Amino acid sequence: MANKRKVALACSICGSRNYTATENPNRTDRLEIKKYCKYCGKHTLHRETK
């Protein structure tokens, strides 16, 4: 468990980094989740940033 790193999830609309998630090393593409953005005031698509 010590080798898992955290990645930031950024809103696709405003670009703010609102959430963090632990990385799954078996995943090859970027994580995309619909989450609530407090700056936009609605549910938007959040993508994994580097």
C-alpha positions, 0 to 999 in steps of 0.5 A: 500500500505504500507505493500507491500515489494520490492523483488530483481530480480537476473540474472539466469546466472551471479547472479547479482541483476539488478531489483526490483519489488513490491511483490504480496502477492497472488502469491505463487511461485517465480517470473520469468521474461525475462529481459536484463542483462547489465553484460551478455549483453543479455536477460536472465531469472531473478528470485525473490530472498529472 
